[in-house]
């Protein structure tokens, strides 16, 4: 089988766009946490790797790329809870009206 001989390649930038866009649309253009991006990054890896073994921690660079390139931090930074990484609140850098078919 040819597929078994070809190594799966994970495109971090593409995975970051996929995770950010999916979370953004699924939350109806609203807010989300890092854990939502992490779940979508893991789903993306499952689809791309199709049952192949993956390196531990491959989802973290995807989430980091999604947050830095496609998300805005809208969390409350004035409280102790707001400063915690897991409690930060994000939204996408684009709006639902920017997406095709949503005008």
C-alpha positions in Angstrom: 0.0 0.0 0.0 1.5 3.3 -1.0 -0.2 5.3 1.8 1.7 3.3 4.4 5.0 4.2 2.9 4.5 7.9 2.7 5.1 9.9 5.9 2.3 12.2 7.0 3.3 15.9 7.0 1.6 18.3 9.3 1.4 21.8 8.1 1.4 23.9 11.3 0.2 27.1 9.5 -2.7 25.2 7.8 -3.7 23.4 11.0 -3.7 26.8 12.9 -6.0 28.3 10.4 -8.3 25.3 10.5 -8.4 25.2 14.3 -9.1 29.0 14.6 -11.7 29.1 11.9 -13.5 26.0 13.1 -13.7 27.2 16.7 -14.7 30.7 15.6 -17.5 29.5 13.4 -18.7 26.8 15.9 -19.0 29.5 18.5 -21.0 31.6 16.1 -18.3 34.2 15.8 -18.0 34.5 19.6 -15.4 33.9 22.2 -13.4 30.8 23.0 -10.6 29.5 25.2 -7.3 27.9 24.4 -8.8 24.5 25.3 -11.2 24.9 22.3 -8.3 25.5 20.0 -6.4 22.6 21.5 -9.4 20.2 20.9 -9.6 21.3 17.2 -5.9 21.0 16.8 -6.1 17.4 18.0 -9.0 16.7 15.7 -7.0 18.1 12.8 -4.1 15.8 13.7 -6.4 12.8 13.8 -7.6 13.6 10.3 -4.2 14.3 8.8 -2.3 11.5 10.4 -5.1 8.9 9.9 -4.2 6.6 12.7 -0.5 7.0 12.4 1.5 7.6 15.6 2.1 11.3 16.3 4.8 13.0 18.3 3.7 14.2 21.7 3.1 17.9 21.9 2.5 18.4 18.2 -0.8 20.1 19.1 0.8 22.9 21.1 2.7 24.5 18.2 -0.6 24.5 16.3 -2.4 26.3 19.1 0.4 28.8 19.5 0.4 29.6 15.8 -3.4 29.9 15.8 -3.3 32.3 18.8 -0.5 34.4 17.5 -1.7 34.7 13.9 -5.4 34.4 13.9 -6.8 35.3 17.4 -7.2 38.4 19.5 -6.8 38.1 23.3 -9.9 39.7 24.8 -9.5 38.2 28.3 -9.6 40.2 31.4 -6.0 40.9 32.4 -6.8 42.7 35.6 -7.8 39.7 37.7 -5.6 36.8 38.9 -7.9 34.3 37.0 -7.7 36.4 33.9 -3.9 36.1 33.9 -4.0 32.3 33.9 -3.2 30.9 30.4 -6.1 28.4 30.4 -8.6 31.2 31.3 -7.6 33.7 28.6 -10.5 34.5 26.3 -10.0 34.9 22.5 -11.9 35.7 19.4 -10.7 35.6 15.8 -9.1 38.5 14.0 -11.8 38.3 11.3 -15.6 38.6 11.5 -18.3 36.3 10.3 -19.2 38.8 7.5 -15.7 38.2 6.1 -16.4 34.6 5.4 -17.8 33.6 2.0 -21.6 33.1 2.0 -22.2 35.0 5.2 -22.8 38.5 4.0 
